[in-house]
Amino acid sequence: MNLAFLREAIELARQGYGRTSPNPMVGAVLERDGVVVGRGVHTYAGVRHAEIVALEQAGEKARGATLYLNLEPCAHQGRTPPCVEALVAAGVRRVVAAMQDPNPRVSGQGFQRLREAGIDVFVPAEMREEAERLNEPFVHFMRQGRPLVTLKSAVTLDGKIAAPDDNEGWITSEVARRHVQTIRHGADAILTGIGTVLADDCLLTDRTGLERSRPLLRIVADSQLRIPLHCKMVESCQGDVLVATTSAGPAERRRALEGRGVRVVTLDGPGGRTNLQALVELLARENYLSLMIEAGSILNWAALEAGIVDKVFLYYGAKILGGVQALPMAGGPGRRRRRDAIRVERLTLHPIAPDEFAVEAYVHRDY
């Protein structure tokens, strides 16, 4: 067993970033006598799983080979036949996987079938954390039953996101904004509030130009259906815009939006607001693995208070706005006592550009 081949499989899997949802990213390396005889990467559009691509490339050389991959091979019938049966038929001698598949339909069954067929199976602990991180949205979805929700914001050093009078220009650099696009590319859906739409007339599109397995679903929380019919999001809609509203939304405006291809859903929540927990549950039912929030102060706090946020990704620009009228990253009523503050953990600092950095952290859960 050579972990260098397992690392190569993980790097191959990264090529599927943004191209596999709702499936995980998978890379496969077939090795025999120290020589790679087949490689494979899964993309949703390509249908075939990474293991099958590697087997086809190897041909007869797969017999007696060792397969390295970042995730347990599937043992169930999906869009394709079970990969474990193809591995057994090809005569693969050993399988080395970085982690067990958290999908309840697999969850060790692939390993069990391989062992029953006389194939040696190894799951080295050294690579498990990296493999889980690679497919974080998929792993989270399978374990928690809902999409991974990331709150992203660009903030000044004193935690402000908007000035009271004039917000022309940017808090962070072009380098940081390009970095945001790479994260957006990996998301299945993106959420903002009606206040941001009215203020910025934003598009919220994936501007990387890279291949995606599914369109980025653009969502607006708009309790009273105030979204303009001629805003950029509505005018650019190609079945990829969803407006989450309440019963207070006028029926006539709903019909007008739906006539332009916008999907409108009624999700009544406390205080006449859109029910964000219900929105996440809706996305879960439709197999969206991840949701990114790019919103204003009020919706940011509402999402945090509703308990839907799993992690934050905050970009810090080397600026200070000060004042009590500049908007903080999370506004609203907030918490009244320091002991009640929402805690985050497992912090990672990311250098972004000279004098800029980002903080990635996970919201603390009591469970």
Summary of the structure (lengths in Angstrom):
residues: 367
radius of gyration: 23.0
end to end distance: 36.8
largest distance: 70.6
contacts: 1215
relative contact order: 0.12
helix: 33%
strand: 24%
